[in-house]
Amino acid sequence: MDSHSIRTGVLVREGRTRKTEEELANGVKKLKVQEGSVVGKRAAASKAPVVAKKAVAKKAAAEPKAAPAKKAAAKRAATPVKRAATPVKRAATPVKKAAPVKRAATPGKKAEPLPFLKARTAAVHELAQRAGQSGAVLVFGNGDCGQLGLGEDMIERKKPFPVGALAGSAVVDVACGGLHTMALTEAGALWSWGCNDQQALGRSGDEFVAAPVEGLDGVRVVRVACSDSATFALTEEGRVYAWGTFRSAEGIMGFADGVSVQPRPALVAAFREPIVDLCSGVDHALALSVSGRVYAWGYGQQGQLGRLVLERRRLHGLNPERLRLHDVRSIGCGSYHSFAVTGSGA
């Protein structure tokens, strides 16, 4: 082969190689164009959520502008509630001004010294008239020791039942002890019934039926009080009679010095002035004098006598002793405690 044909063949091959390279270059360009379109679509797709988020953000930014209106409406709606609460405070003002209740106690401070017992006697008569013509005593509950006064065959009543022995007697007051009962009539007589183991009835005879207290002939009683096993009676002259006994935690304490049990009414001679009121707890008694002094006696281990108990076995409480109180207007007894109200309201 000559050199011309060889040169021609080389040129032909070079031409083919160039075409092949051009075709390859064109193919690469097409691939890049396709890849560019794909990348553009992906970028567009990724930009879409961002645009959507921006749109939402714009709407959210627009909403707060309307919020002040809602808040203003809420404040206006809440404002009447506060204004409505104002009249309540004003309504409370008249209550503070309504102090006549305290002024009503003023006449008590200016009251004269305690009246004598004739006033109490008149009050007893008035009470009897208000109680009605019969003045019947109604009893109910357990009466296994005779405290109902209905006889041995009737020891329990669930409903109120009249005491037959007192029929025709206008009863104006009653008092109950541990297991005994006392009734005071308009005429100033005392009737008793119930347990008489410590002579609290002030009489003998049937314990299950009401009967008059013995030893008070010619005495008009205006007040009666009962402790657990003793009875105290106040007369219209301001004298105090008592009978029965006091008890302590160890048993019978006694009635007075040298007297264990007192079976009949005995005059309590320790008072130097008339007594106008008396009361009793479980085993102690108080008496109020016409001058506003208070006397206490009985069992005082819990301090109910208003004085110290130095020795447990030597309870010097059987004799009435005056308390260091002045101008007392009213007294009261609980089971194991006492009360006193003075003229100043203290």
C-alpha beads as a LAMMPS data file, in Angstrom:
LAMMPS data file: protein, C-alpha beads

346 atoms
345 bonds

1 atom types
1 bond types

-500.0 500.0 xlo xhi
-500.0 500.0 ylo yhi
-500.0 500.0 zlo zhi

Masses

1 110.0

Atoms # bond

1 1 1 0.000 0.000 0.000
2 1 1 1.337 3.414 -0.912
3 1 1 1.696 6.318 1.353
4 1 1 -1.266 8.127 -0.150
5 1 1 -3.741 5.414 0.633
6 1 1 -2.335 5.066 4.159
7 1 1 -2.709 8.784 4.725
8 1 1 -6.234 8.637 3.346
9 1 1 -7.156 5.784 5.697
10 1 1 -5.771 7.666 8.675
11 1 1 -7.813 10.726 7.802
12 1 1 -10.950 8.648 7.472
13 1 1 -10.357 7.083 10.864
14 1 1 -9.677 10.459 12.398
15 1 1 -12.905 11.772 10.927
16 1 1 -14.859 8.886 12.376
17 1 1 -13.201 9.395 15.739
18 1 1 -14.124 13.078 15.751
19 1 1 -17.749 12.262 14.899
20 1 1 -17.812 9.749 17.691
21 1 1 -16.384 12.301 20.105
22 1 1 -18.891 14.903 18.935
23 1 1 -21.726 12.454 19.391
24 1 1 -20.460 11.630 22.838
25 1 1 -20.195 15.335 23.636
26 1 1 -23.741 15.922 22.417
27 1 1 -24.965 13.003 24.513
28 1 1 -23.257 14.432 27.550
29 1 1 -24.917 17.803 26.885
30 1 1 -28.343 16.154 26.615
31 1 1 -27.756 14.306 29.871
32 1 1 -26.760 17.577 31.554
33 1 1 -29.863 19.269 30.161
34 1 1 -32.051 16.438 31.462
35 1 1 -30.325 16.503 34.816
36 1 1 -30.809 20.260 34.957
37 1 1 -34.522 19.918 34.306
38 1 1 -34.814 17.260 37.017
39 1 1 -32.897 19.422 39.470
40 1 1 -35.112 22.391 38.589
41 1 1 -38.251 20.396 39.213
42 1 1 -36.893 19.201 42.546
43 1 1 -35.965 22.739 43.504
44 1 1 -39.405 23.945 42.511
45 1 1 -40.967 21.165 44.530
46 1 1 -38.862 22.056 47.534
47 1 1 -39.761 25.746 47.194
48 1 1 -43.515 24.986 47.227
49 1 1 -43.731 24.133 50.978
50 1 1 -41.671 27.199 51.767
51 1 1 -44.114 29.342 49.837
52 1 1 -47.004 27.632 51.612
53 1 1 -45.360 28.246 54.975
54 1 1 -44.831 31.887 54.090
55 1 1 -48.504 32.165 53.166
56 1 1 -49.523 30.639 56.481
57 1 1 -47.139 32.964 58.302
58 1 1 -48.714 35.948 56.511
59 1 1 -52.194 34.807 57.604
60 1 1 -50.962 34.248 61.152
61 1 1 -49.399 37.692 61.103
62 1 1 -52.715 39.113 59.985
63 1 1 -54.682 37.405 62.798
64 1 1 -53.060 39.157 65.808
65 1 1 -54.450 42.393 64.469
66 1 1 -57.938 41.040 65.223
67 1 1 -56.874 39.762 68.679
68 1 1 -56.984 43.160 70.395
69 1 1 -60.611 43.427 69.429
70 1 1 -61.352 40.074 71.066
71 1 1 -59.336 40.999 74.151
72 1 1 -61.128 44.321 74.367
73 1 1 -64.469 42.532 74.145
74 1 1 -63.365 40.114 76.860
75 1 1 -62.332 42.996 79.124
76 1 1 -65.632 44.771 78.515
77 1 1 -67.501 41.553 79.257
78 1 1 -65.544 41.129 82.489
79 1 1 -66.019 44.748 83.574
80 1 1 -69.719 44.395 84.598
81 1 1 -68.766 41.541 86.955
82 1 1 -66.441 43.804 88.910
83 1 1 -69.060 46.572 89.008
84 1 1 -71.691 44.072 90.121
85 1 1 -69.473 43.082 93.035
86 1 1 -69.340 46.684 94.307
87 1 1 -72.975 46.785 95.617
88 1 1 -72.220 43.695 97.724
89 1 1 -69.555 45.611 99.631
90 1 1 -71.940 48.552 100.076
91 1 1 -74.657 46.193 101.292
92 1 1 -72.317 44.995 104.042
93 1 1 -72.000 48.525 105.470
94 1 1 -75.472 48.628 107.143
95 1 1 -74.607 45.425 109.020
96 1 1 -71.709 47.180 110.734
97 1 1 -73.975 50.111 111.607
98 1 1 -76.585 47.769 113.092
99 1 1 -75.055 47.916 116.590
100 1 1 -78.263 48.297 118.661
101 1 1 -77.648 44.754 119.881
102 1 1 -74.738 45.964 121.992
103 1 1 -76.744 48.981 123.205
104 1 1 -79.464 46.640 124.378
105 1 1 -77.060 45.400 127.059
106 1 1 -76.684 48.938 128.496
107 1 1 -79.775 48.777 130.772
108 1 1 -78.227 45.756 132.472
109 1 1 -75.212 47.815 133.535
110 1 1 -77.416 50.533 135.070
111 1 1 -79.617 48.010 136.875
112 1 1 -80.128 48.408 140.602
113 1 1 -78.727 45.815 143.052
114 1 1 -80.163 42.351 142.695
115 1 1 -83.864 42.263 143.708
116 1 1 -85.034 40.226 146.647
117 1 1 -86.783 36.919 146.144
118 1 1 -90.284 38.376 146.220
119 1 1 -89.713 39.248 142.581
120 1 1 -88.809 35.622 141.921
121 1 1 -91.954 34.492 143.723
122 1 1 -94.052 36.755 141.501
123 1 1 -92.292 35.307 138.471
124 1 1 -93.160 31.798 139.654
125 1 1 -96.844 32.726 139.842
126 1 1 -96.716 34.245 136.359
127 1 1 -94.985 31.135 135.024
128 1 1 -97.713 28.968 136.508
129 1 1 -100.388 31.028 134.775
130 1 1 -98.603 30.807 131.430
131 1 1 -98.101 27.066 131.826
132 1 1 -101.860 26.575 131.723
133 1 1 -104.456 25.351 134.172
134 1 1 -103.030 21.864 134.613
135 1 1 -99.249 22.433 134.869
136 1 1 -98.800 18.729 134.194
137 1 1 -95.415 16.998 134.289
138 1 1 -94.672 14.726 131.331
139 1 1 -91.977 12.063 131.630
140 1 1 -90.371 9.638 129.184
141 1 1 -87.279 7.459 128.837
142 1 1 -85.868 4.845 131.195
143 1 1 -87.226 4.617 134.742
144 1 1 -85.837 1.384 136.149
145 1 1 -84.920 3.207 139.389
146 1 1 -88.248 5.000 139.700
147 1 1 -87.108 8.283 138.135
148 1 1 -90.230 8.443 135.932
149 1 1 -92.595 8.351 138.914
150 1 1 -95.077 6.075 137.115
151 1 1 -94.911 3.104 139.484
152 1 1 -92.963 -0.136 139.484
153 1 1 -94.908 -1.596 136.557
154 1 1 -93.959 1.159 134.117
155 1 1 -90.197 1.520 133.949
156 1 1 -89.885 2.791 130.377
157 1 1 -91.808 5.224 128.191
158 1 1 -90.911 6.091 124.604
159 1 1 -93.461 8.907 124.449
160 1 1 -94.262 11.646 127.013
161 1 1 -96.662 10.473 129.715
162 1 1 -98.193 12.521 132.589
163 1 1 -97.255 11.818 136.208
164 1 1 -100.571 10.854 137.738
165 1 1 -99.608 11.660 141.338
166 1 1 -99.210 15.325 140.392
167 1 1 -102.636 15.664 138.777
168 1 1 -104.289 18.828 140.043
169 1 1 -100.999 20.431 141.127
170 1 1 -99.780 23.310 138.985
171 1 1 -96.088 22.490 138.554
172 1 1 -93.876 25.458 137.621
173 1 1 -90.385 23.904 137.682
174 1 1 -88.637 20.528 137.623
175 1 1 -85.068 19.369 138.295
176 1 1 -83.349 16.052 137.613
177 1 1 -80.466 14.467 139.487
178 1 1 -78.538 11.316 138.716
179 1 1 -81.481 8.968 139.341
180 1 1 -84.070 11.183 141.065
181 1 1 -86.508 13.927 140.052
182 1 1 -87.968 16.972 141.824
183 1 1 -91.080 19.000 140.955
184 1 1 -91.932 22.469 142.329
185 1 1 -95.581 23.496 142.495
186 1 1 -97.109 26.939 142.313
187 1 1 -97.818 26.745 146.027
188 1 1 -94.083 26.373 146.733
189 1 1 -94.208 22.677 147.645
190 1 1 -91.654 20.093 146.527
191 1 1 -92.431 16.604 145.264
192 1 1 -89.806 13.920 144.694
193 1 1 -89.427 10.439 143.206
194 1 1 -86.657 8.117 142.038
195 1 1 -83.633 6.417 143.584
196 1 1 -83.242 7.172 147.300
197 1 1 -80.061 5.246 148.128
198 1 1 -78.303 8.456 149.283
199 1 1 -81.506 10.079 150.624
200 1 1 -81.764 12.519 147.713
201 1 1 -85.591 12.415 147.867
202 1 1 -85.760 14.025 151.315
203 1 1 -88.455 11.611 152.413
204 1 1 -89.260 7.964 153.000
205 1 1 -91.808 5.766 151.256
206 1 1 -92.320 4.497 147.722
207 1 1 -89.530 5.615 145.396
208 1 1 -91.456 4.840 142.187
209 1 1 -94.314 7.267 142.933
210 1 1 -94.154 11.055 143.392
211 1 1 -94.698 12.257 146.963
212 1 1 -94.119 15.519 148.927
213 1 1 -90.704 16.180 150.463
214 1 1 -90.793 15.959 154.255
215 1 1 -89.581 18.602 156.693
216 1 1 -90.521 21.696 154.687
217 1 1 -93.844 22.508 156.345
218 1 1 -94.550 26.231 156.251
219 1 1 -91.631 26.840 153.858
220 1 1 -92.286 28.266 150.420
221 1 1 -89.705 27.082 147.859
222 1 1 -89.048 29.182 144.747
223 1 1 -86.036 27.365 143.246
224 1 1 -84.819 23.757 143.193
225 1 1 -81.601 22.166 141.903
226 1 1 -80.308 18.597 141.881
227 1 1 -76.815 17.147 141.831
228 1 1 -76.062 13.472 141.283
229 1 1 -77.209 12.406 144.767
230 1 1 -78.251 15.614 146.551
231 1 1 -81.007 18.235 146.332
232 1 1 -80.968 21.990 147.062
233 1 1 -84.016 24.209 147.671
234 1 1 -84.158 28.021 147.831
235 1 1 -86.982 29.657 149.786
236 1 1 -88.620 33.028 149.220
237 1 1 -86.845 34.358 152.342
238 1 1 -83.470 33.666 150.725
239 1 1 -82.601 30.571 152.737
240 1 1 -81.085 27.382 151.353
241 1 1 -82.063 23.860 152.392
242 1 1 -80.187 20.766 151.251
243 1 1 -80.249 16.998 151.722
244 1 1 -78.620 13.836 150.383
245 1 1 -74.814 13.701 150.006
246 1 1 -71.865 14.661 147.814
247 1 1 -69.801 12.017 146.068
248 1 1 -66.165 11.991 144.994
249 1 1 -64.108 9.685 142.795
250 1 1 -63.604 7.428 145.834
251 1 1 -67.306 7.208 146.760
252 1 1 -69.423 9.106 149.286
253 1 1 -67.705 12.355 150.214
254 1 1 -70.239 13.521 152.792
255 1 1 -72.894 16.177 153.246
256 1 1 -71.254 18.415 155.850
257 1 1 -68.585 18.203 158.534
258 1 1 -69.452 15.165 160.618
259 1 1 -72.474 14.278 158.442
260 1 1 -72.128 11.564 155.816
261 1 1 -75.696 11.492 154.480
262 1 1 -78.512 13.936 155.262
263 1 1 -81.920 12.182 155.010
264 1 1 -84.166 15.273 155.431
265 1 1 -83.907 18.939 154.393
266 1 1 -81.372 20.796 156.531
267 1 1 -80.778 24.545 156.619
268 1 1 -77.385 25.600 155.223
269 1 1 -76.354 28.138 157.854
270 1 1 -73.091 29.313 156.271
271 1 1 -74.662 32.260 154.441
272 1 1 -74.694 35.631 156.218
273 1 1 -76.994 37.278 153.704
274 1 1 -80.035 36.240 151.668
275 1 1 -79.454 34.003 148.653
276 1 1 -81.263 34.821 145.413
277 1 1 -80.142 31.980 143.128
278 1 1 -78.490 28.574 143.236
279 1 1 -77.399 25.844 140.836
280 1 1 -75.552 22.528 140.948
281 1 1 -73.276 20.307 138.910
282 1 1 -72.723 16.583 139.298
283 1 1 -71.331 16.937 142.833
284 1 1 -70.942 20.647 143.584
285 1 1 -73.227 23.631 144.158
286 1 1 -73.140 27.422 143.756
287 1 1 -75.192 30.080 145.553
288 1 1 -75.556 33.760 144.604
289 1 1 -76.239 36.316 147.347
290 1 1 -78.325 39.475 147.176
291 1 1 -75.141 41.587 147.123
292 1 1 -73.654 39.735 144.141
293 1 1 -71.342 37.375 146.021
294 1 1 -70.853 33.733 145.015
295 1 1 -70.455 30.761 147.354
296 1 1 -69.320 27.280 146.316
297 1 1 -69.201 23.904 148.035
298 1 1 -69.056 20.176 147.289
299 1 1 -66.514 18.155 145.294
300 1 1 -63.847 20.318 143.658
301 1 1 -61.123 18.069 142.306
302 1 1 -61.559 19.563 138.790
303 1 1 -61.449 23.148 140.080
304 1 1 -65.216 23.695 139.887
305 1 1 -65.231 25.331 143.357
306 1 1 -62.911 28.115 142.238
307 1 1 -60.274 27.299 144.838
308 1 1 -57.291 24.973 145.094
309 1 1 -57.539 21.440 146.442
310 1 1 -54.366 20.974 148.463
311 1 1 -54.739 17.291 149.263
312 1 1 -56.769 14.734 147.367
313 1 1 -57.932 12.904 150.502
314 1 1 -58.712 16.089 152.417
315 1 1 -61.259 17.830 150.271
316 1 1 -62.340 20.773 152.430
317 1 1 -65.304 21.572 150.218
318 1 1 -68.312 20.564 152.292
319 1 1 -68.691 24.052 153.776
320 1 1 -69.747 26.875 151.423
321 1 1 -66.925 29.368 150.872
322 1 1 -67.078 32.737 149.182
323 1 1 -65.256 33.227 145.866
324 1 1 -63.203 36.347 145.174
325 1 1 -65.793 37.775 142.814
326 1 1 -67.830 40.974 143.049
327 1 1 -71.017 42.303 141.488
328 1 1 -72.033 38.918 140.076
329 1 1 -75.442 38.946 138.380
330 1 1 -75.805 35.362 137.202
331 1 1 -74.331 31.919 137.933
332 1 1 -74.391 28.545 136.196
333 1 1 -73.037 25.030 136.617
334 1 1 -71.888 22.356 134.228
335 1 1 -71.128 18.815 135.276
336 1 1 -67.623 19.660 136.507
337 1 1 -67.326 23.424 135.930
338 1 1 -68.943 26.696 136.998
339 1 1 -69.864 30.080 135.488
340 1 1 -70.385 33.603 136.818
341 1 1 -71.435 36.770 134.967
342 1 1 -70.670 40.141 136.549
343 1 1 -72.462 43.456 136.202
344 1 1 -69.874 44.628 133.687
345 1 1 -70.653 41.648 131.451
346 1 1 -67.297 39.979 132.160

Bonds

1 1 1 2
2 1 2 3
3 1 3 4
4 1 4 5
5 1 5 6
6 1 6 7
7 1 7 8
8 1 8 9
9 1 9 10
10 1 10 11
11 1 11 12
12 1 12 13
13 1 13 14
14 1 14 15
15 1 15 16
16 1 16 17
17 1 17 18
18 1 18 19
19 1 19 20
20 1 20 21
21 1 21 22
22 1 22 23
23 1 23 24
24 1 24 25
25 1 25 26
26 1 26 27
27 1 27 28
28 1 28 29
29 1 29 30
30 1 30 31
31 1 31 32
32 1 32 33
33 1 33 34
34 1 34 35
35 1 35 36
36 1 36 37
37 1 37 38
38 1 38 39
39 1 39 40
40 1 40 41
41 1 41 42
42 1 42 43
43 1 43 44
44 1 44 45
45 1 45 46
46 1 46 47
47 1 47 48
48 1 48 49
49 1 49 50
50 1 50 51
51 1 51 52
52 1 52 53
53 1 53 54
54 1 54 55
55 1 55 56
56 1 56 57
57 1 57 58
58 1 58 59
59 1 59 60
60 1 60 61
61 1 61 62
62 1 62 63
63 1 63 64
64 1 64 65
65 1 65 66
66 1 66 67
67 1 67 68
68 1 68 69
69 1 69 70
70 1 70 71
71 1 71 72
72 1 72 73
73 1 73 74
74 1 74 75
75 1 75 76
76 1 76 77
77 1 77 78
78 1 78 79
79 1 79 80
80 1 80 81
81 1 81 82
82 1 82 83
83 1 83 84
84 1 84 85
85 1 85 86
86 1 86 87
87 1 87 88
88 1 88 89
89 1 89 90
90 1 90 91
91 1 91 92
92 1 92 93
93 1 93 94
94 1 94 95
95 1 95 96
96 1 96 97
97 1 97 98
98 1 98 99
99 1 99 100
100 1 100 101
101 1 101 102
102 1 102 103
103 1 103 104
104 1 104 105
105 1 105 106
106 1 106 107
107 1 107 108
108 1 108 109
109 1 109 110
110 1 110 111
111 1 111 112
112 1 112 113
113 1 113 114
114 1 114 115
115 1 115 116
116 1 116 117
117 1 117 118
118 1 118 119
119 1 119 120
120 1 120 121
121 1 121 122
122 1 122 123
123 1 123 124
124 1 124 125
125 1 125 126
126 1 126 127
127 1 127 128
128 1 128 129
129 1 129 130
130 1 130 131
131 1 131 132
132 1 132 133
133 1 133 134
134 1 134 135
135 1 135 136
136 1 136 137
137 1 137 138
138 1 138 139
139 1 139 140
140 1 140 141
141 1 141 142
142 1 142 143
143 1 143 144
144 1 144 145
145 1 145 146
146 1 146 147
147 1 147 148
148 1 148 149
149 1 149 150
150 1 150 151
151 1 151 152
152 1 152 153
153 1 153 154
154 1 154 155
155 1 155 156
156 1 156 157
157 1 157 158
158 1 158 159
159 1 159 160
160 1 160 161
161 1 161 162
162 1 162 163
163 1 163 164
164 1 164 165
165 1 165 166
166 1 166 167
167 1 167 168
168 1 168 169
169 1 169 170
170 1 170 171
171 1 171 172
172 1 172 173
173 1 173 174
174 1 174 175
175 1 175 176
176 1 176 177
177 1 177 178
178 1 178 179
179 1 179 180
180 1 180 181
181 1 181 182
182 1 182 183
183 1 183 184
184 1 184 185
185 1 185 186
186 1 186 187
187 1 187 188
188 1 188 189
189 1 189 190
190 1 190 191
191 1 191 192
192 1 192 193
193 1 193 194
194 1 194 195
195 1 195 196
196 1 196 197
197 1 197 198
198 1 198 199
199 1 199 200
200 1 200 201
201 1 201 202
202 1 202 203
203 1 203 204
204 1 204 205
205 1 205 206
206 1 206 207
207 1 207 208
208 1 208 209
209 1 209 210
210 1 210 211
211 1 211 212
212 1 212 213
213 1 213 214
214 1 214 215
215 1 215 216
216 1 216 217
217 1 217 218
218 1 218 219
219 1 219 220
220 1 220 221
221 1 221 222
222 1 222 223
223 1 223 224
224 1 224 225
225 1 225 226
226 1 226 227
227 1 227 228
228 1 228 229
229 1 229 230
230 1 230 231
231 1 231 232
232 1 232 233
233 1 233 234
234 1 234 235
235 1 235 236
236 1 236 237
237 1 237 238
238 1 238 239
239 1 239 240
240 1 240 241
241 1 241 242
242 1 242 243
243 1 243 244
244 1 244 245
245 1 245 246
246 1 246 247
247 1 247 248
248 1 248 249
249 1 249 250
250 1 250 251
251 1 251 252
252 1 252 253
253 1 253 254
254 1 254 255
255 1 255 256
256 1 256 257
257 1 257 258
258 1 258 259
259 1 259 260
260 1 260 261
261 1 261 262
262 1 262 263
263 1 263 264
264 1 264 265
265 1 265 266
266 1 266 267
267 1 267 268
268 1 268 269
269 1 269 270
270 1 270 271
271 1 271 272
272 1 272 273
273 1 273 274
274 1 274 275
275 1 275 276
276 1 276 277
277 1 277 278
278 1 278 279
279 1 279 280
280 1 280 281
281 1 281 282
282 1 282 283
283 1 283 284
284 1 284 285
285 1 285 286
286 1 286 287
287 1 287 288
288 1 288 289
289 1 289 290
290 1 290 291
291 1 291 292
292 1 292 293
293 1 293 294
294 1 294 295
295 1 295 296
296 1 296 297
297 1 297 298
298 1 298 299
299 1 299 300
300 1 300 301
301 1 301 302
302 1 302 303
303 1 303 304
304 1 304 305
305 1 305 306
306 1 306 307
307 1 307 308
308 1 308 309
309 1 309 310
310 1 310 311
311 1 311 312
312 1 312 313
313 1 313 314
314 1 314 315
315 1 315 316
316 1 316 317
317 1 317 318
318 1 318 319
319 1 319 320
320 1 320 321
321 1 321 322
322 1 322 323
323 1 323 324
324 1 324 325
325 1 325 326
326 1 326 327
327 1 327 328
328 1 328 329
329 1 329 330
330 1 330 331
331 1 331 332
332 1 332 333
333 1 333 334
334 1 334 335
335 1 335 336
336 1 336 337
337 1 337 338
338 1 338 339
339 1 339 340
340 1 340 341
341 1 341 342
342 1 342 343
343 1 343 344
344 1 344 345
345 1 345 346
